[in-house]
Amino acid sequence: MYEEFTQNRIAQLRMQKNVSARDMSLTLGQNNSYINQIENKKALPSLQGLFYICEYFGITPQQFFDDGNAYPVQLADLVEDMKKLDAASLEHIAAIVKEMVGNK
């Protein structure tokens, strides 16, 4: 169960980042087929490898495994930006988000 999730999640995040499996593999310091082997269910990353993958995407392992969050990178960036806002601005953003969610 977690094996397939991990493999699919890496592919999802890589495609969102718009980077090739080869480029990601090389950036992680691995052979050029490392990510391809993971995504094609021929291998799994080690725990340390998974930490490096999370770092590559700029997310925590918790965010990686949050299957209810389809866009963990974007959400993490948004939260970091929102931490810089004052209370009134946060209230405005919260109202906008609630309206957007309610319209779907």
N, C-alpha and C positions, 0 to 999 in steps of 0.2 A: 504494500500500500504506500508507504512512505518513499520507497524506492522510485516508483513510477511518478509520484508527486514531485520528487526532487528533480528527476530528469525532465519532466514537462515544465516545471517552474523555471529551470535554467534556460530552456529554449524560449519560454514566454518572455522572460526578462531580457534576454539577449536580443530578441526581435524588437522589443520596445526600444532598446538602446540603439537599434539599427547597426549592429556590428556583426561581422562574420564569426563563425565558430573558430575559424583559423586564427583570426586576429585576436580574439579573446583568449584563446589557448596560449598564443605567444606572449601576450601581455601578462598573463599569469605565470609566465616562465616555464610553461609546459611544452611538450611536443605539439606540433601543429594539428594533430587529430584528437587531442585530449577532450575538448568539449564535444566534438562530433561523436566520440565513443560514448560519452555520457548520455547525450541526447538520443542516440540510437540504441540505448539500453544494453550496451555491451560492457559498461563499467559504471561505477559509482565513485564520486569523489570521497577521499578520506575526510575525516572531521576537520582536519587542518585545511584541506583543500576547499571544503565548503565554507570555512571562515574566509579564505582568500576570495572565493567567488562572491560572498556577501560584501566584502570590502570593495571588490571591483564594482559592484552595482551601487555601493553607497548605502547599504541597508544593513540592519542587524539580522542575526539568525531568526529572531522572533518575527520580524517583518517578512523574512523569506518564507517561513512556514505558516503565515497567516493566509489561509486559503480564501478568506472572505475579502481580501484586499488584492484586487487584480492589478493595481498600479502602486506597489509599495515605494518605488523610487520617487515618483511624483508626489505621493502623499507625504513622504519624509521631507522632501524639499519644501513643500507647502507648510508643514508644521514648523520647520525651522524659520521660515519667513514670518509666520504668524506670531512666533514668540517675540518678535521685535515690535509688535503693535501694542498700542494702548488699549484699555478696556473698551472704549467707545468704538474703536475701529473693529475690534473683535466681535462686538455685538452686531455691527453692520454686516460683517462677513457671515456670521452665524445666521442672520435673517435671510441673506441672499441664498445661502446653501439650503436652508429649510424650504425656501420657495422653489428652488430648482429641483430638489428631491421630491417635493410634493407634486410637481408638474409632470413627473414621469409615470 
